[in-house]
Amino acid sequence: MLHTQTYIVNGSFDYAISPLDRGFAYGDGVFRTMIIRNGLPECWPQHYQKLVADCAAIKIVCPSAELLISDLQQLFTQQEITENAVAVVKIIITRGEGERGYAAPAITNPLRVLIKTDMPTYPNSYFSDGVDLHICKTPIAAQPLLAGVKHLNRLENVLARMEWADPNTLDGIMLDCEQQVIECTSANIFICNGDTLTTPSLNLCGIAGITRQRVIDLAHLIGLTVKIESFKLDQLFAADAVIITNSIYGAFQVKSIQHKRWAMTSLAADLREILKEKFYLKENF
């Protein structure tokens, strides 16, 4: 399905990205993806806080929240806001232009890009019956300096996503070189045993999504405790339930991985319900 896309670069609809931009040349930047509802980004405080932290991790000065919100508001017409339009916006921040070579310029002018796309439509069966996952052969390499950061170097995820073509498979599980479960290509993952949720440690690799963090913070509201520790596929297959999370769909329960199947529970629906709380606060703008 082709999505309608509108984008703005450094506050302009006519700005051209230079071939000298380090995001283009080296993946020297970070990004975030979020839902925009009524012209306001859901969970903006958490998204912006993570954007600032990820920029800091690779020594880029993050544009101000006010500047990004100003760009975002240009992407939406008053009619879209009035009609409660829902869309997805991806924010990309790069280090900006530089000369050939890996050395970063002493003075940089970060580039910011905001891309608006249609809100995806998920089959009702994903909510009622759960989703199918693939186990990827492409491993995630350890790099503790970038662990948790949503940087633009996503070739591992690209290669992993190329491993399956079945439209009924939503995502793929990615392992590290020690065969430990880390995440999915575009989601974080949890296993549930009794009243305990466990999500992999991301100290060496992987993306620390804000929905993952929100589940960690809010799980107690539905009587669950959360552990952050490494586990392998045999532990995943032995779990009572498997949940994947991201900022667009919230939480889905996994119904099958290879030949293993799980009975549907209310866990994903319960998590989606608590994730609806405090999506955005108008006073943040």
Summary of the structure (lengths in Angstrom):
residues: 285
radius of gyration: 19.2
end to end distance: 33.3
largest distance: 55.9
contacts: 855
relative contact order: 0.15
helix: 27%
strand: 32%
